[in-house]
Amino acid sequence: MIAVVGVLPEEVKPLIDALSPRLQVSEILKRPVFRGLIGTNEVLITSGCVGKVETACVVQALLDKFSPDCVLLVGAAGALRQDILLGTLIAGTAYVEYDFSPRVNVDSLINPSQEVFAPLLESSDVTCGIIASGDSFISSELVAKKIHENTGAICVDMDSAAAAKVCVENEKPFLSMKVIVDFAGSKAIEQYIENHPKYAPSPARLLAESLKNLILV
């Protein structure tokens, strides 16, 4: 079973629409959970987690109740490099909490198992790289530059590192697939408002199409 978590409902809608058949609708932590098949893959889908704490709670609850074989996170992110265009699909290769310090004798990068996601990571439709997460909307170019320099991340969000950490602790493969809807900096909020409705479903749409032809687990 593949578990997919989205931050907002519109970010998982293409996956819910692709379930054929839709086998079950249930609830976890007051959030709807949809289960069904996409191709030959059994898929579990939920959404509703803003920030690292909520994300960790939802992912752990899914693991405890349904014991999926792997977890994917889909949603939006802000670019930390100007050469990454709006609408670019990002596949995380490692994850870091940019706002967690100090780290003493600890590797800052979170590296979940990702072998099962090789077909997605090798897709020409995605750009691969490190995703940095923290509980703030980055509205300063100076802060964005510092995060990029300190972590090597290509984009920033509020959830990927938390989900990755939970999956590492539970020994579950994990992949975050995000779409760039803004450039982290002073115009990020207005860019997010303008671009999120247009681009937000893109990772779920790509994942839904891929699962029709792939068997991940």
ChimeraX attribute file (.defattr): number of C-alpha atoms within 10 A of each C-alpha:
attribute: neighborCount
match mode: 1-to-1
recipient: residues
	/A:1	18
	/A:2	20
	/A:3	24
	/A:4	27
	/A:5	27
	/A:6	28
	/A:7	21
	/A:8	18
	/A:9	19
	/A:10	17
	/A:11	27
	/A:12	27
	/A:13	19
	/A:14	19
	/A:15	26
	/A:16	23
	/A:17	13
	/A:18	19
	/A:19	22
	/A:20	14
	/A:21	12
	/A:22	16
	/A:23	12
	/A:24	10
	/A:25	12
	/A:26	11
	/A:27	10
	/A:28	12
	/A:29	11
	/A:30	8
	/A:31	13
	/A:32	14
	/A:33	20
	/A:34	21
	/A:35	22
	/A:36	22
	/A:37	21
	/A:38	25
	/A:39	19
	/A:40	15
	/A:41	18
	/A:42	21
	/A:43	23
	/A:44	24
	/A:45	25
	/A:46	28
	/A:47	24
	/A:48	18
	/A:49	21
	/A:50	15
	/A:51	18
	/A:52	19
	/A:53	14
	/A:54	16
	/A:55	26
	/A:56	21
	/A:57	15
	/A:58	21
	/A:59	23
	/A:60	18
	/A:61	14
	/A:62	22
	/A:63	18
	/A:64	11
	/A:65	9
	/A:66	13
	/A:67	15
	/A:68	19
	/A:69	16
	/A:70	22
	/A:71	24
	/A:72	22
	/A:73	29
	/A:74	29
	/A:75	31
	/A:76	30
	/A:77	32
	/A:78	29
	/A:79	28
	/A:80	28
	/A:81	15
	/A:82	10
	/A:83	8
	/A:84	18
	/A:85	14
	/A:86	18
	/A:87	20
	/A:88	19
	/A:89	25
	/A:90	28
	/A:91	26
	/A:92	28
	/A:93	22
	/A:94	24
	/A:95	28
	/A:96	25
	/A:97	25
	/A:98	21
	/A:99	12
	/A:100	11
	/A:101	8
	/A:102	8
	/A:103	8
	/A:104	7
	/A:105	6
	/A:106	7
	/A:107	9
	/A:108	17
	/A:109	18
	/A:110	19
	/A:111	21
	/A:112	23
	/A:113	18
	/A:114	17
	/A:115	12
	/A:116	16
	/A:117	18
	/A:118	10
	/A:119	13
	/A:120	21
	/A:121	21
	/A:122	12
	/A:123	12
	/A:124	10
	/A:125	13
	/A:126	19
	/A:127	19
	/A:128	19
	/A:129	17
	/A:130	23
	/A:131	35
	/A:132	29
	/A:133	26
	/A:134	20
	/A:135	16
	/A:136	11
	/A:137	15
	/A:138	23
	/A:139	15
	/A:140	14
	/A:141	16
	/A:142	13
	/A:143	14
	/A:144	22
	/A:145	14
	/A:146	14
	/A:147	22
	/A:148	21
	/A:149	12
	/A:150	10
	/A:151	17
	/A:152	15
	/A:153	23
	/A:154	24
	/A:155	28
	/A:156	33
	/A:157	26
	/A:158	25
	/A:159	30
	/A:160	32
	/A:161	30
	/A:162	24
	/A:163	27
	/A:164	30
	/A:165	21
	/A:166	20
	/A:167	24
	/A:168	16
	/A:169	10
	/A:170	14
	/A:171	13
	/A:172	19
	/A:173	21
	/A:174	29
	/A:175	29
	/A:176	25
	/A:177	28
	/A:178	33
	/A:179	28
	/A:180	28
	/A:181	28
	/A:182	27
	/A:183	26
	/A:184	29
	/A:185	20
	/A:186	14
	/A:187	14
	/A:188	20
	/A:189	18
	/A:190	10
	/A:191	17
	/A:192	20
	/A:193	12
	/A:194	13
	/A:195	17
	/A:196	20
	/A:197	12
	/A:198	11
	/A:199	21
	/A:200	26
	/A:201	24
	/A:202	23
	/A:203	28
	/A:204	28
	/A:205	18
	/A:206	17
	/A:207	20
	/A:208	22
	/A:209	15
	/A:210	17
	/A:211	20
	/A:212	15
	/A:213	12
	/A:214	16
	/A:215	15
	/A:216	19
	/A:217	13
